[in-house]
Amino acid sequence: MFTVAGQKVGQSTAATSGAFNGPLDVSGLPVGSYQVEARCGVVLYADLDVVLANEVYNDASTVLIIVFFVLIGSGLFWRRLQRRN
């Protein structure tokens, strides 16, 4: 059984070699540093950092920026053509 701050966050069964792994459900934990406790006869500890990942910008804003510069560039090109005539 895996616990964080006394709250059960997962469980696993050890292999015959004694190795184990398992998923942790930390969706209810706020951002911060924690210590995971694994109890399987002996008590083992591991550090865990819960972080919040955000997308910096999406595809729509990138397309908008590209369209803006294409329009500016074509406008400047059109003005040069008009000056020559």
A tleap script that builds the chain and sets N, CA, C and O, in Angstrom:
source leaprc.protein.ff14SB
mol = sequence {
  NMET PHE THR VAL ALA GLY GLN LYS VAL GLY
  GLN SER THR ALA ALA THR SER GLY ALA PHE
  ASN GLY PRO LEU ASP VAL SER GLY LEU PRO
  VAL GLY SER TYR GLN VAL GLU ALA ARG CYS
  GLY VAL VAL LEU TYR ALA ASP LEU ASP VAL
  VAL LEU ALA ASN GLU VAL TYR ASN ASP ALA
  SER THR VAL LEU ILE ILE VAL PHE PHE VAL
  LEU ILE GLY SER GLY LEU PHE TRP ARG ARG
  LEU GLN ARG ARG CASN
}
set mol.1.N position { 0.850 -1.178 0.000 }
set mol.1.CA position { 0.000 0.000 0.000 }
set mol.1.C position { 0.896 1.241 0.000 }
set mol.1.O position { 1.880 1.318 0.735 }
set mol.2.N position { 0.525 2.217 -0.851 }
set mol.2.CA position { 1.248 3.490 -0.922 }
set mol.2.C position { 0.406 4.573 -0.256 }
set mol.2.O position { -0.792 4.686 -0.518 }
set mol.3.N position { 1.032 5.360 0.597 }
set mol.3.CA position { 0.330 6.465 1.237 }
set mol.3.C position { 1.161 7.741 1.129 }
set mol.3.O position { 2.390 7.705 1.065 }
set mol.4.N position { 0.450 8.867 1.111 }
set mol.4.CA position { 1.076 10.190 1.137 }
set mol.4.C position { 0.325 10.989 2.186 }
set mol.4.O position { -0.887 11.175 2.080 }
set mol.5.N position { 1.033 11.457 3.187 }
set mol.5.CA position { 0.441 12.236 4.286 }
set mol.5.C position { -0.736 11.494 4.913 }
set mol.5.O position { -1.741 12.114 5.264 }
set mol.6.N position { -0.622 10.166 5.059 }
set mol.6.CA position { -1.653 9.361 5.669 }
set mol.6.C position { -2.804 8.989 4.744 }
set mol.6.O position { -3.693 8.237 5.142 }
set mol.7.N position { -2.803 9.499 3.523 }
set mol.7.CA position { -3.872 9.225 2.551 }
set mol.7.C position { -3.413 8.132 1.588 }
set mol.7.O position { -2.328 8.221 1.014 }
set mol.8.N position { -4.251 7.088 1.412 }
set mol.8.CA position { -3.919 6.006 0.493 }
set mol.8.C position { -3.974 6.529 -0.943 }
set mol.8.O position { -4.976 7.105 -1.367 }
set mol.9.N position { -2.864 6.315 -1.696 }
set mol.9.CA position { -2.797 6.795 -3.071 }
set mol.9.C position { -2.549 5.669 -4.071 }
set mol.9.O position { -2.466 5.928 -5.272 }
set mol.10.N position { -2.431 4.432 -3.607 }
set mol.10.CA position { -2.235 3.324 -4.530 }
set mol.10.C position { -1.853 2.054 -3.810 }
set mol.10.O position { -1.653 2.035 -2.595 }
set mol.11.N position { -1.755 0.985 -4.595 }
set mol.11.CA position { -1.318 -0.288 -4.034 }
set mol.11.C position { -0.690 -1.124 -5.128 }
set mol.11.O position { -0.894 -0.873 -6.316 }
set mol.12.N position { 0.069 -2.113 -4.717 }
set mol.12.CA position { 0.778 -2.967 -5.662 }
set mol.12.C position { 1.046 -4.304 -5.003 }
set mol.12.O position { 0.945 -4.439 -3.783 }
set mol.13.N position { 1.386 -5.287 -5.814 }
set mol.13.CA position { 1.792 -6.597 -5.316 }
set mol.13.C position { 3.230 -6.827 -5.749 }
set mol.13.O position { 3.583 -6.603 -6.907 }
set mol.14.N position { 4.051 -7.272 -4.818 }
set mol.14.CA position { 5.462 -7.502 -5.123 }
set mol.14.C position { 5.647 -8.794 -5.907 }
set mol.14.O position { 4.913 -9.764 -5.722 }
set mol.15.N position { 6.643 -8.784 -6.788 }
set mol.15.CA position { 7.009 -9.988 -7.533 }
set mol.15.C position { 7.782 -10.918 -6.605 }
set mol.15.O position { 8.116 -10.536 -5.484 }
set mol.16.N position { 8.063 -12.115 -7.054 }
set mol.16.CA position { 8.810 -13.068 -6.218 }
set mol.16.C position { 10.205 -12.551 -5.898 }
set mol.16.O position { 10.796 -12.939 -4.891 }
set mol.17.N position { 10.735 -11.675 -6.751 }
set mol.17.CA position { 12.058 -11.091 -6.494 }
set mol.17.C position { 11.998 -9.999 -5.438 }
set mol.17.O position { 13.035 -9.565 -4.937 }
set mol.18.N position { 10.792 -9.551 -5.095 }
set mol.18.CA position { 10.633 -8.477 -4.114 }
set mol.18.C position { 10.432 -7.121 -4.766 }
set mol.18.O position { 10.095 -6.153 -4.084 }
set mol.19.N position { 10.632 -7.035 -6.079 }
set mol.19.CA position { 10.444 -5.763 -6.788 }
set mol.19.C position { 8.961 -5.465 -6.929 }
set mol.19.O position { 8.151 -6.379 -7.082 }
set mol.20.N position { 8.610 -4.202 -6.878 }
set mol.20.CA position { 7.218 -3.794 -7.051 }
set mol.20.C position { 7.169 -2.404 -7.664 }
set mol.20.O position { 8.113 -1.624 -7.540 }
set mol.21.N position { 6.082 -2.109 -8.313 }
set mol.21.CA position { 5.776 -0.759 -8.791 }
set mol.21.C position { 4.273 -0.668 -8.946 }
set mol.21.O position { 3.584 -1.686 -9.011 }
set mol.22.N position { 3.778 0.519 -9.004 }
set mol.22.CA position { 2.340 0.698 -9.144 }
set mol.22.C position { 2.013 2.155 -9.370 }
set mol.22.O position { 2.809 3.037 -9.048 }
set mol.23.N position { 0.841 2.409 -9.925 }
set mol.23.CA position { 0.423 3.796 -10.168 }
set mol.23.C position { 0.003 4.482 -8.871 }
set mol.23.O position { -0.487 3.846 -7.937 }
set mol.24.N position { 0.210 5.793 -8.841 }
set mol.24.CA position { -0.208 6.599 -7.701 }
set mol.24.C position { -1.294 7.555 -8.163 }
set mol.24.O position { -1.138 8.212 -9.192 }
set mol.25.N position { -2.379 7.645 -7.431 }
set mol.25.CA position { -3.442 8.601 -7.725 }
set mol.25.C position { -3.239 9.815 -6.826 }
set mol.25.O position { -3.673 9.828 -5.675 }
set mol.26.N position { -2.576 10.831 -7.363 }
set mol.26.CA position { -2.286 12.035 -6.586 }
set mol.26.C position { -3.146 13.213 -7.053 }
set mol.26.O position { -2.806 14.369 -6.800 }
set mol.27.N position { -4.255 12.922 -7.731 }
set mol.27.CA position { -5.110 13.989 -8.251 }
set mol.27.C position { -5.715 14.850 -7.143 }
set mol.27.O position { -6.066 16.004 -7.389 }
set mol.28.N position { -5.841 14.318 -5.945 }
set mol.28.CA position { -6.406 15.082 -4.839 }
set mol.28.C position { -5.388 15.878 -4.044 }
set mol.28.O position { -5.752 16.583 -3.102 }
set mol.29.N position { -4.112 15.774 -4.411 }
set mol.29.CA position { -3.064 16.480 -3.671 }
set mol.29.C position { -2.771 17.837 -4.304 }
set mol.29.O position { -2.694 17.944 -5.527 }
set mol.30.N position { -2.608 18.868 -3.488 }
set mol.30.CA position { -2.199 20.158 -4.050 }
set mol.30.C position { -0.727 20.118 -4.478 }
set mol.30.O position { 0.022 19.218 -4.097 }
set mol.31.N position { -0.337 21.102 -5.268 }
set mol.31.CA position { 1.045 21.200 -5.733 }
set mol.31.C position { 1.974 21.283 -4.527 }
set mol.31.O position { 1.695 22.003 -3.568 }
set mol.32.N position { 3.081 20.542 -4.580 }
set mol.32.CA position { 4.045 20.574 -3.481 }
set mol.32.C position { 4.930 19.346 -3.473 }
set mol.32.O position { 4.835 18.488 -4.350 }
set mol.33.N position { 5.792 19.272 -2.474 }
set mol.33.CA position { 6.695 18.134 -2.292 }
set mol.33.C position { 6.152 17.227 -1.207 }
set mol.33.O position { 5.705 17.691 -0.158 }
set mol.34.N position { 6.195 15.939 -1.466 }
set mol.34.CA position { 5.647 14.957 -0.533 }
set mol.34.C position { 6.608 13.791 -0.391 }
set mol.34.O position { 7.573 13.652 -1.142 }
set mol.35.N position { 6.312 12.961 0.594 }
set mol.35.CA position { 7.055 11.724 0.787 }
set mol.35.C position { 6.065 10.561 0.683 }
set mol.35.O position { 5.094 10.482 1.436 }
set mol.36.N position { 6.332 9.664 -0.264 }
set mol.36.CA position { 5.484 8.487 -0.450 }
set mol.36.C position { 5.985 7.402 0.483 }
set mol.36.O position { 7.185 7.145 0.571 }
set mol.37.N position { 5.062 6.775 1.171 }
set mol.37.CA position { 5.398 5.681 2.088 }
set mol.37.C position { 4.841 4.384 1.503 }
set mol.37.O position { 3.649 4.283 1.214 }
set mol.38.N position { 5.711 3.403 1.333 }
set mol.38.CA position { 5.306 2.082 0.837 }
set mol.38.C position { 5.461 1.085 1.972 }
set mol.38.O position { 6.555 0.905 2.506 }
set mol.39.N position { 4.367 0.440 2.339 }
set mol.39.CA position { 4.396 -0.556 3.410 }
set mol.39.C position { 4.205 -1.940 2.816 }
set mol.39.O position { 3.168 -2.244 2.226 }
set mol.40.N position { 5.222 -2.769 2.982 }
set mol.40.CA position { 5.157 -4.151 2.489 }
set mol.40.C position { 5.962 -5.040 3.429 }
set mol.40.O position { 6.896 -5.725 3.013 }
set mol.41.N position { 5.596 -5.015 4.661 }
set mol.41.CA position { 6.401 -5.710 5.674 }
set mol.41.C position { 7.428 -4.738 6.246 }
set mol.41.O position { 7.489 -4.531 7.458 }
set mol.42.N position { 8.221 -4.153 5.383 }
set mol.42.CA position { 9.137 -3.068 5.763 }
set mol.42.C position { 8.516 -1.773 5.263 }
set mol.42.O position { 7.597 -1.795 4.444 }
set mol.43.N position { 9.010 -0.660 5.747 }
set mol.43.CA position { 8.503 0.642 5.311 }
set mol.43.C position { 9.571 1.320 4.461 }
set mol.43.O position { 10.707 1.499 4.901 }
set mol.44.N position { 9.197 1.695 3.244 }
set mol.44.CA position { 10.102 2.377 2.324 }
set mol.44.C position { 9.552 3.768 2.029 }
set mol.44.O position { 8.339 3.979 2.022 }
set mol.45.N position { 10.461 4.714 1.785 }
set mol.45.CA position { 10.061 6.092 1.498 }
set mol.45.C position { 10.680 6.553 0.184 }
set mol.45.O position { 11.786 6.151 -0.175 }
set mol.46.N position { 9.950 7.396 -0.519 }
set mol.46.CA position { 10.449 8.013 -1.752 }
set mol.46.C position { 9.871 9.419 -1.847 }
set mol.46.O position { 8.733 9.662 -1.443 }
set mol.47.N position { 10.659 10.337 -2.379 }
set mol.47.CA position { 10.206 11.715 -2.554 }
set mol.47.C position { 9.323 11.826 -3.788 }
set mol.47.O position { 9.530 11.122 -4.777 }
set mol.48.N position { 8.339 12.712 -3.722 }
set mol.48.CA position { 7.402 12.938 -4.818 }
set mol.48.C position { 7.120 14.434 -4.910 }
set mol.48.O position { 6.774 15.068 -3.913 }
set mol.49.N position { 7.268 14.992 -6.101 }
set mol.49.CA position { 6.918 16.392 -6.351 }
set mol.49.C position { 5.683 16.420 -7.233 }
set mol.49.O position { 5.685 15.856 -8.328 }
set mol.50.N position { 4.628 17.074 -6.764 }
set mol.50.CA position { 3.411 17.251 -7.547 }
set mol.50.C position { 3.487 18.642 -8.157 }
set mol.50.O position { 3.594 19.640 -7.445 }
set mol.51.N position { 3.428 18.697 -9.492 }
set mol.51.CA position { 3.536 19.970 -10.206 }
set mol.51.C position { 2.307 20.177 -11.063 }
set mol.51.O position { 1.575 19.230 -11.353 }
set mol.52.N position { 2.081 21.416 -11.470 }
set mol.52.CA position { 0.976 21.771 -12.350 }
set mol.52.C position { 1.566 22.161 -13.690 }
set mol.52.O position { 2.308 23.138 -13.782 }
set mol.53.N position { 1.246 21.413 -14.722 }
set mol.53.CA position { 1.764 21.692 -16.063 }
set mol.53.C position { 0.700 22.416 -16.868 }
set mol.53.O position { -0.450 21.980 -16.920 }
set mol.54.N position { 1.077 23.516 -17.493 }
set mol.54.CA position { 0.182 24.289 -18.348 }
set mol.54.C position { 0.772 24.401 -19.737 }
set mol.54.O position { 1.990 24.398 -19.914 }
set mol.55.N position { -0.098 24.499 -20.711 }
set mol.55.CA position { 0.339 24.744 -22.079 }
set mol.55.C position { 0.596 26.242 -22.209 }
set mol.55.O position { -0.265 27.052 -21.867 }
set mol.56.N position { 1.772 26.612 -22.700 }
set mol.56.CA position { 2.149 28.012 -22.773 }
set mol.56.C position { 1.311 28.753 -23.812 }
set mol.56.O position { 0.805 29.839 -23.530 }
set mol.57.N position { 1.157 28.194 -24.988 }
set mol.57.CA position { 0.320 28.787 -26.018 }
set mol.57.C position { -0.230 27.679 -26.896 }
set mol.57.O position { 0.353 26.599 -26.995 }
set mol.58.N position { -1.351 27.955 -27.528 }
set mol.58.CA position { -1.981 26.924 -28.339 }
set mol.58.C position { -1.766 27.192 -29.826 }
set mol.58.O position { -1.194 28.221 -30.188 }
set mol.59.N position { -2.210 26.299 -30.680 }
set mol.59.CA position { -2.008 26.402 -32.122 }
set mol.59.C position { -2.719 27.602 -32.733 }
set mol.59.O position { -2.222 28.188 -33.695 }
set mol.60.N position { -3.860 27.971 -32.197 }
set mol.60.CA position { -4.637 29.073 -32.768 }
set mol.60.C position { -3.857 30.380 -32.701 }
set mol.60.O position { -3.875 31.152 -33.660 }
set mol.61.N position { -3.180 30.644 -31.601 }
set mol.61.CA position { -2.427 31.892 -31.481 }
set mol.61.C position { -1.242 31.891 -32.437 }
set mol.61.O position { -0.894 32.943 -32.974 }
set mol.62.N position { -0.610 30.740 -32.666 }
set mol.62.CA position { 0.511 30.655 -33.599 }
set mol.62.C position { 0.038 30.952 -35.011 }
set mol.62.O position { 0.702 31.688 -35.741 }
set mol.63.N position { -1.086 30.398 -35.405 }
set mol.63.CA position { -1.636 30.643 -36.739 }
set mol.63.C position { -1.987 32.118 -36.893 }
set mol.63.O position { -1.735 32.707 -37.944 }
set mol.64.N position { -2.558 32.712 -35.867 }
set mol.64.CA position { -2.911 34.129 -35.923 }
set mol.64.C position { -1.679 35.002 -36.126 }
set mol.64.O position { -1.726 35.952 -36.908 }
set mol.65.N position { -0.600 34.708 -35.454 }
set mol.65.CA position { 0.641 35.473 -35.602 }
set mol.65.C position { 1.196 35.329 -37.012 }
set mol.65.O position { 1.640 36.314 -37.603 }
set mol.66.N position { 1.177 34.122 -37.557 }
set mol.66.CA position { 1.670 33.898 -38.919 }
set mol.66.C position { 0.821 34.667 -39.923 }
set mol.66.O position { 1.366 35.309 -40.821 }
set mol.67.N position { -0.495 34.616 -39.789 }
set mol.67.CA position { -1.398 35.352 -40.696 }
set mol.67.C position { -1.139 36.848 -40.598 }
set mol.67.O position { -1.139 37.537 -41.618 }
set mol.68.N position { -0.919 37.358 -39.406 }
set mol.68.CA position { -0.645 38.780 -39.208 }
set mol.68.C position { 0.595 39.197 -39.987 }
set mol.68.O position { 0.564 40.200 -40.700 }
set mol.69.N position { 1.688 38.443 -39.863 }
set mol.69.CA position { 2.913 38.804 -40.561 }
set mol.69.C position { 2.795 38.629 -42.070 }
set mol.69.O position { 3.400 39.392 -42.822 }
set mol.70.N position { 2.037 37.650 -42.524 }
set mol.70.CA position { 1.812 37.486 -43.968 }
set mol.70.C position { 1.039 38.688 -44.504 }
set mol.70.O position { 1.362 39.197 -45.577 }
set mol.71.N position { 0.031 39.146 -43.779 }
set mol.71.CA position { -0.735 40.317 -44.216 }
set mol.71.C position { 0.128 41.572 -44.248 }
set mol.71.O position { 0.050 42.350 -45.200 }
set mol.72.N position { 0.940 41.778 -43.232 }
set mol.72.CA position { 1.846 42.937 -43.197 }
set mol.72.C position { 2.821 42.866 -44.368 }
set mol.72.O position { 3.035 43.861 -45.061 }
set mol.73.N position { 3.412 41.696 -44.589 }
set mol.73.CA position { 4.365 41.526 -45.693 }
set mol.73.C position { 3.723 41.753 -47.041 }
set mol.73.O position { 4.313 42.415 -47.895 }
set mol.74.N position { 2.530 41.224 -47.259 }
set mol.74.CA position { 1.861 41.413 -48.547 }
set mol.74.C position { 1.439 42.870 -48.720 }
set mol.74.O position { 1.448 43.380 -49.840 }
set mol.75.N position { 1.077 43.538 -47.652 }
set mol.75.CA position { 0.743 44.963 -47.723 }
set mol.75.C position { 1.940 45.795 -48.128 }
set mol.75.O position { 1.816 46.690 -48.964 }
set mol.76.N position { 3.094 45.521 -47.552 }
set mol.76.CA position { 4.310 46.243 -47.926 }
set mol.76.C position { 4.691 45.956 -49.369 }
set mol.76.O position { 5.107 46.864 -50.088 }
set mol.77.N position { 4.558 44.723 -49.800 }
set mol.77.CA position { 4.867 44.344 -51.177 }
set mol.77.C position { 3.930 45.058 -52.150 }
set mol.77.O position { 4.372 45.524 -53.200 }
set mol.78.N position { 2.645 45.149 -51.816 }
set mol.78.CA position { 1.660 45.822 -52.663 }
set mol.78.C position { 1.971 47.314 -52.793 }
set mol.78.O position { 1.825 47.879 -53.877 }
set mol.79.N position { 2.394 47.953 -51.716 }
set mol.79.CA position { 2.752 49.378 -51.748 }
set mol.79.C position { 3.940 49.616 -52.669 }
set mol.79.O position { 3.962 50.607 -53.400 }
set mol.80.N position { 4.928 48.722 -52.647 }
set mol.80.CA position { 6.090 48.869 -53.536 }
set mol.80.C position { 5.675 48.755 -54.990 }
set mol.80.O position { 6.158 49.496 -55.846 }
set mol.81.N position { 4.778 47.823 -55.261 }
set mol.81.CA position { 4.297 47.678 -56.639 }
set mol.81.C position { 3.553 48.926 -57.095 }
set mol.81.O position { 3.684 49.332 -58.250 }
set mol.82.N position { 2.783 49.534 -56.221 }
set mol.82.CA position { 2.026 50.733 -56.565 }
set mol.82.C position { 2.946 51.930 -56.809 }
set mol.82.O position { 2.642 52.768 -57.657 }
set mol.83.N position { 4.061 52.026 -56.087 }
set mol.83.CA position { 5.001 53.139 -56.257 }
set mol.83.C position { 5.715 53.052 -57.597 }
set mol.83.O position { 6.045 54.078 -58.191 }
set mol.84.N position { 5.955 51.850 -58.073 }
set mol.84.CA position { 6.661 51.685 -59.352 }
set mol.84.C position { 5.799 52.073 -60.528 }
set mol.84.O position { 6.331 52.477 -61.562 }
set mol.85.N position { 4.490 51.968 -60.414 }
set mol.85.CA position { 3.592 52.282 -61.530 }
set mol.85.C position { 3.221 53.703 -61.582 }
set mol.85.O position { 2.471 54.113 -62.468 }
savepdb mol mol.pdb
quit
